[in-house]
Amino acid sequence: MVNEKEFVRNIGRIEPRSLSLGLLVGCFLALMTYISTSDRYINPLPTVVSRLTPAHGVPTTPMEEHKMKSPPPDAGPRNAIEENQLSSDPSNPKSDLFKKNDVIEERWKSSSIIHDGASGRKDAVSTQQLESKNIIEDRHEEDGDNRVPDKNSSATGDSTKQEDIINPTQLGERSEDVKPQRKPMCDFSSPRSDFCKMEGDVRIHGRSSSVVFVTSNQMGNPEPNESWRLKTYPRKFDKTIMEKIREVSVKLSSSIDAPRCTLSYSIPAIVFSVGGYTGNIYHAFSDALIPLFITSRQFNGEVQLLVTNTQHWWEHKYRHVLKKLTRYEIIDFENDDQVRCYPHVIVGLESHEDLVIDPSRAPNGYSMVDFTKFLRSGYSLDRDLPIKMGEHPEKKPRLVIIDRHLTRRLTNVQEIVKMAKKLGFEVLRAEAKFETAVDEFARIINSCDVMIGVHGAGLTNMFFLPMNAVFIQIVPWGRLEGIAKYDYGDPARNMKLQYMEYSITEEESTLIDMYPRDHPVFKDPMSFHRQGWIAMGKVYLVEQNVKLNLRRFRPVLLKALKLLH
């Protein structure tokens, strides 16, 4: 008891200030003891990673990439589908927007050019709008024709959509919560075409031929006036025709200097030219339709096309193909005064060779077989395969002869028709003139099992033949076998046609009526090739017609019959 009183008396002597300090130190020691003993039992807080975080680090300095990379072996629709299945917080009103952006990003990765995530603009589109759009790639076309029309489609039944305008009250503004941007990736290394690919805030003003990529602080310090100039027709080795193609400028700009958006979209856009030689059916396919398929088909119609050197008759002529590639209005680039803003833009078309798609370079591994399936779908062609005569001995295989009335004509075509009928063919004659409706001619060709024609642009209609049909190219005199193989032989094999080639002799050429037999036209055809295309073409492509030796040509038709069994 005495000790307790003494303790109280001593406590009373302690200064209040000292007592407070002691209590503070004691509490601190107790807290540290608790933390050190319980640390192993405390679960760390989960790390929240935004779906908008880029897949790779942002380079500290801007870099222009001219060397293109090959796509990963398994890049393609499957990756896009898996990415779209990744869940987002359902309570987040932007979760559907994140899904859509991710699918587009995966698709761009598979295109062999852009492997880094890139910035997107502020997409103030409603969740309901985004849910109404399915942009998952369908490479094999099974359900490509059975899509429910979008609510924004024209009431007249036109398959193109109206503009997908995003919150016009915020045009020209940007969100701070977006992916880091990267400079346009431009490739000028191909001998055929130049193109630039961009992801982020991209603004297009057609009338001034300008594509503006809006930079951000995350890009480092790009050159203030850095720009690229390119012509979007994929035949850049032809200097003469390229002089007539409109040039497009791709440049970097700050958000302050960039033009303000008047229309904004949540879909990609492609800028390309249909000038050049596209009035010729061969070049319409080699210089426009096939490169456009390579570049745009990966978006499964969810892309807008902006066309330079516009030819409205051309768009009408090939409307069945264009409507399969885009569900949106096609924009006349030169005459468009809007500032259209997109999250992804491709300027120019990817082109491999004439009438060729290289699956190792094409997005999603597309091939010429995929292209011909796509055409048959676009033109509603019924036949995928030719007749099997062993299964239908009562039916006659149908043979079509592609007529030419100006140059390289078959002068004895009536005799050829008569011989083919005797061998058991049903024979048609058809000529694809400039004014011929492509859809009608496509149905004629698709109804046939064998197609025959002298080397020339009309043979491009082989695209409409059923797969495994027989295609016979008649090669005129003049050492033209290499050209014939390049223009039609190799593409035909890539399309899975059964290709045959018949080279005529001197006696089958009408040149024997124009030149003596000891003339270089017969003795040294390569001397004309060495003088250039114009000199060679004048003799062997313009002056020459063909009169087939029926006895020599008969075994060719018999072999065609055998191939159909």
GIHU-V24139 format. One record per residue. RES is the residue in one letter. D_LAST is the distance of its C-alpha to the last C-alpha in Angstrom with 1 decimal. Layout:
# GIHU-V24139
res=<RES	RES>
d_last=<D_LAST	D_LAST>
This chain:
# GIHU-V24139
res=<M	V	N	E	K	E	F	V	R	N	I	G	R	I	E	P	R	S	L	S	L	G	L	L	V	G	C	F	L	A	L	M	T	Y	I	S	T	S	D	R	Y	I	N	P	L	P	T	V	V	S	R	L	T	P	A	H	G	V	P	T	T	P	M	E	E	H	K	M	K	S	P	P	P	D	A	G	P	R	N	A	I	E	E	N	Q	L	S	S	D	P	S	N	P	K	S	D	L	F	K	K	N	D	V	I	E	E	R	W	K	S	S	S	I	I	H	D	G	A	S	G	R	K	D	A	V	S	T	Q	Q	L	E	S	K	N	I	I	E	D	R	H	E	E	D	G	D	N	R	V	P	D	K	N	S	S	A	T	G	D	S	T	K	Q	E	D	I	I	N	P	T	Q	L	G	E	R	S	E	D	V	K	P	Q	R	K	P	M	C	D	F	S	S	P	R	S	D	F	C	K	M	E	G	D	V	R	I	H	G	R	S	S	S	V	V	F	V	T	S	N	Q	M	G	N	P	E	P	N	E	S	W	R	L	K	T	Y	P	R	K	F	D	K	T	I	M	E	K	I	R	E	V	S	V	K	L	S	S	S	I	D	A	P	R	C	T	L	S	Y	S	I	P	A	I	V	F	S	V	G	G	Y	T	G	N	I	Y	H	A	F	S	D	A	L	I	P	L	F	I	T	S	R	Q	F	N	G	E	V	Q	L	L	V	T	N	T	Q	H	W	W	E	H	K	Y	R	H	V	L	K	K	L	T	R	Y	E	I	I	D	F	E	N	D	D	Q	V	R	C	Y	P	H	V	I	V	G	L	E	S	H	E	D	L	V	I	D	P	S	R	A	P	N	G	Y	S	M	V	D	F	T	K	F	L	R	S	G	Y	S	L	D	R	D	L	P	I	K	M	G	E	H	P	E	K	K	P	R	L	V	I	I	D	R	H	L	T	R	R	L	T	N	V	Q	E	I	V	K	M	A	K	K	L	G	F	E	V	L	R	A	E	A	K	F	E	T	A	V	D	E	F	A	R	I	I	N	S	C	D	V	M	I	G	V	H	G	A	G	L	T	N	M	F	F	L	P	M	N	A	V	F	I	Q	I	V	P	W	G	R	L	E	G	I	A	K	Y	D	Y	G	D	P	A	R	N	M	K	L	Q	Y	M	E	Y	S	I	T	E	E	E	S	T	L	I	D	M	Y	P	R	D	H	P	V	F	K	D	P	M	S	F	H	R	Q	G	W	I	A	M	G	K	V	Y	L	V	E	Q	N	V	K	L	N	L	R	R	F	R	P	V	L	L	K	A	L	K	L	L	H>
d_last=<121.6	123.5	120.4	118.3	121.0	121.1	117.3	117.4	120.3	118.3	115.3	117.5	118.6	115.0	114.2	111.6	109.7	109.3	108.3	105.4	104.1	104.2	102.3	99.5	99.1	99.0	96.3	94.2	94.6	93.6	90.4	89.3	90.0	87.7	84.8	85.0	84.9	82.2	79.7	77.5	77.0	76.2	72.5	71.6	70.5	66.8	65.7	64.1	61.4	60.2	56.5	57.3	58.4	56.2	54.0	55.6	59.0	60.1	60.8	64.4	63.8	61.1	58.3	55.7	52.3	50.3	48.1	45.3	44.2	40.8	40.0	40.6	37.4	37.6	38.9	37.1	36.8	37.8	41.1	41.8	41.4	43.6	46.2	46.3	46.9	50.0	53.0	55.9	59.2	58.7	62.2	61.5	60.7	58.7	56.5	53.4	54.1	54.0	50.6	49.1	50.6	49.3	45.7	45.9	47.5	44.8	42.1	44.0	44.3	40.6	40.4	41.5	44.7	47.3	48.0	51.4	52.5	54.2	56.6	55.9	58.1	60.1	57.6	59.9	57.1	57.6	55.8	54.5	52.8	51.1	49.9	48.1	45.8	42.9	42.1	40.0	36.9	33.6	31.1	27.9	28.8	28.5	31.9	32.5	32.3	34.4	37.7	40.9	42.5	45.4	48.8	49.5	46.6	47.5	48.3	46.4	43.1	42.5	40.6	43.0	46.1	49.7	51.5	52.0	55.7	57.6	61.3	62.6	66.1	65.4	63.5	64.2	65.5	64.2	64.6	66.2	63.9	60.7	58.6	60.0	58.4	57.0	56.8	53.7	51.1	50.1	47.6	48.2	46.4	43.0	42.6	40.7	42.6	45.8	46.1	48.7	48.3	51.2	52.1	55.4	57.5	55.7	57.1	55.4	57.2	54.9	57.5	59.0	55.6	56.9	55.4	58.3	57.9	61.0	62.5	64.5	67.2	64.7	63.0	66.1	67.5	64.8	65.8	67.3	65.3	62.2	59.2	55.9	54.6	51.0	48.6	45.6	43.1	40.7	41.1	44.5	44.0	44.2	48.0	48.1	46.0	47.5	50.9	49.8	48.6	51.2	52.7	53.0	55.8	55.5	58.9	60.9	63.8	66.3	66.2	69.5	68.1	64.6	64.1	64.4	61.2	61.0	57.7	56.3	53.0	51.5	48.1	47.0	46.8	44.9	46.5	44.2	44.1	41.8	43.7	42.6	39.6	37.9	38.0	35.1	31.8	30.8	34.2	34.2	31.3	32.4	36.1	36.3	33.5	31.8	35.3	36.5	33.5	34.4	38.0	38.1	35.2	37.0	39.6	37.1	38.9	42.4	43.4	45.1	44.1	47.0	45.8	47.8	47.5	46.4	44.5	44.4	41.9	39.5	40.0	39.3	36.2	34.6	36.3	33.2	32.6	36.3	36.8	34.3	36.2	39.7	41.4	44.5	46.1	45.2	48.5	49.5	51.0	53.4	55.0	55.3	58.9	58.4	58.8	55.7	55.8	52.9	52.7	49.7	48.9	46.4	47.4	44.6	40.9	39.1	36.7	34.7	33.0	31.6	28.5	28.6	29.5	30.6	30.3	33.2	35.5	34.3	36.0	34.3	31.6	29.7	26.7	24.6	22.1	25.1	26.1	22.9	23.0	26.6	25.9	23.5	26.3	29.0	27.4	26.2	22.6	20.5	16.9	16.3	12.5	10.1	8.2	5.4	4.9	5.2	8.1	9.4	9.4	12.7	11.9	11.7	10.2	13.5	14.8	18.2	20.7	23.4	26.6	29.8	33.1	35.5	34.3	31.4	30.4	27.9	30.5	28.3	25.8	26.3	25.2	22.1	21.3	22.1	19.8	16.8	17.5	17.8	14.3	13.1	13.4	15.9	18.1	20.6	23.3	25.0	27.8	29.0	32.7	35.4	36.3	32.7	32.4	29.9	28.9	28.1	26.1	24.2	23.1	21.9	19.8	18.4	17.2	14.9	11.5	12.7	16.4	18.5	22.1	25.1	26.5	28.7	29.3	27.0	24.0	25.3	23.5	20.3	21.9	20.8	17.1	15.1	14.5	11.4	11.3	11.6	15.3	16.9	20.6	22.8	25.9	29.1	31.7	34.1	32.8	31.0	28.1	29.9	30.4	26.8	25.5	28.2	27.8	24.0	22.1	23.5	23.4	19.8	18.9	21.4	19.7	16.4	14.7	12.6	15.5	16.1	19.6	21.1	24.9	26.8	29.6	33.3	32.8	30.1	32.6	35.3	37.7	38.5	40.5	42.5	43.3	44.4	42.0	44.4	44.5	43.5	40.6	38.9	40.9	41.2	38.8	39.7	43.3	42.2	40.4	43.6	45.5	43.5	40.9	42.9	43.6	40.0	38.6	41.0	39.7	36.0	35.1	37.6	38.6	35.3	32.8	29.7	29.1	25.7	25.8	23.2	22.9	22.4	19.9	17.7	15.8	15.0	13.2	11.4	10.3	9.3	7.0	5.5	5.6	3.8	0.0>
